[in-house]
Amino acid sequence: MPVYGVERYLGECLESLLAHPGDDIEVVAVNDASPDGSGAIMDAFAARDARVRPVHLTANVGLGGARNAGLAQAKGDYVWYIDSDDWVPDGAVRTVLDRLALHHPDVLIVDHAEVFGDGTVVPRVSAGLLGDAPTPLHLSRRPELLRLAQSACTKIARRAFLEENGLRFHPGWYEDAAYSHPLLMAAGTIDVLDVVCYKYRQQTPGAITASVSDRHFEVFAQYERVFAAVDQAGGRFEQFRPELFRLMINHYLVIIGHERRLGRRSRKAFFRRIVEDYRRRLPDGGYLPPGGVGGLKHRLVRNDAYGAYTLLRLAHRLTSQRLAAVRSSRRPAPALRLPVPTTGVATVPRQRAEVDAAVLDTTH
């Protein structure tokens, strides 16, 4: 558990893990030179519960580096990376341990839910991706599993498997991309537990998804590492190249389409980098692009059509603003009272919506 600037949430996270009554877990909490009181909170929990093992770093190494430091201290058979501003629901630890004991897979994927500041909970489940395929399975049976959230927090991995394959986190933002995809490709067996076992807090202060910064360009280096893993695998991962390519372009488009990640001056340069990776990484046999607006955006990248892409974004904003204005101006229609006819039937024509517009989603 990397810990940095989370004193507001850390107690809830630790409590959710330590609610598990057994001594078959350890919580390696890594204080990544946090400037707040998080380190003291870690120590207080460790003083009353021997299952907590605090590690204090003298210099900040970032999320990936802190995870690597925690892994170096871990002794358990399996490793579950937990972000310290998130938490696990009641019974999740027991559910995960029971499932691991059932099949002993290299990797266990669990479902998660996103929790927003207003209390809204949105489950993100794996249902439908597996079809009738029995688990555990190899990724070649269901490469669609690569489309699940890249988050390391939804993937519990056998520690010996991580060591054997040298699976670690790299520096920079979007570090989960260069960890999660090689993890699944290298796994001999993957199990999937379609139970929400992780609560992912959204819109926390300092989240990179809401930070305007040129550090978002670091995503290109992470995918460089993903495809390096494919290139160096001696053909073992080649079958996954088309799916990874599609996911890479989708991910890039999510970043550039977000209003709070890239400044106006950086957006064009980011688009050029997408085009460069598209042309350099396009599989020899092609790939299956998404349909609808997503597919249109892929074609704009293929043709290096930044001007058309900006018009698409503008159309989305204008359409969204118009729809929002229409919704806010609507008032409940007054009740219509008709006299009861003595003969015949009285009818009222159905009202049609005044606006019928397609919303162009530029964030996916």
C-alpha positions, 0 to 999 in steps of 0.5 A: 500500500503506497501512502502519500498525502492521504491522512484523510482516507488512510484510516478507512482503508486500513480499517477495511483490510484489518476487519478481516479477522485472520492472521493470514494477511499482512499489510505492507504500508509504504510511507512515500515520504508523505508530507502530512500525518500519514506516516504517524497514522501507519505507525499507530495502526502497526502499534495495535495490529501486528499484521501492519508492517510500516515502511518509511522511505526517506525520499519520494519515489512515486506510486510505482516505486513505492509499490516496488518497495512494498513488494520487496518487503512482502512475504505472502504467497499473493500480492494485492496492491491497494491504493491508500485512498481506496478501500475494500468492502466487508468480506472482500478479503475472505472472498479473495482468499477463498478463491485463491485457495480454490484454483491457485492461479497466477493472477486473480482479477476482481470486479470493482466499483467507482465511488464518487463524492456525491455517494454515487456508486458505479460497478465496473464488472467483468460479466460478459467478457468470459462468455461460457469459458471456464476459469482459470484460463490462459489469456489466449482464450479470452484476450478481451480481458485486456480491456478491463481496467488497467488498475493493478488494484483489481489484479491479485498476483502470485508473488513467485510469479511476479519474481520469476517474470521480473514484473515491476512498476516503472516510473512515471504517470500511467504506470499501471499500463506497463504493469497490467498488460504484461502481467496478463500476457505472462500469466499461465492461468488467470481466474476471474471473480465477478464480485466487487472486491474493491472500492475505487474513490473518484475525484480525490484531490491531486488525482492525475485524471483532473490535473492539467500537466504535460506529464500526461505525455508520459503515457507514451513511454509506458506503452513503449514498454508494453510493446517492448514486452511483446517484441522481446517475448519471442512470439509468445505475445504476438497474438495480443498485438492487435488488441493492445494496439486498439487499447493504446489508441483508445487510451490516448484518445481518452487523455486528449479528450479530457478537458482537465488533462492537457493545456490548449497548447499541448493538445496538438503536440499530443495528437501528433504523438498519437499519430506517430504511435499509430503509424509505427505500431499498426500491426501488419495484419491490421486490427479491429477498430471500435464502431461509432464515434470511437471508430471515427476518432481512430480514422482521424488519427490514421489520417493525421486530421487534427483539424477535423478532430478539433471540430468533433470536440467542438461539436460535442461541447456545443451539443452538450451545452445545448442539451443541458440548456434544454434540460434546465429550461424544461418545466412540468407540463400543466395538467390537461383536464378534459370534459368527459364526452357524452359521445365519442372518445376524447384524444390528446396527441402525444408530445414529441421532444423538441431536441433529438441530437446525438451526443459525441462522446470525446472522453472514450 
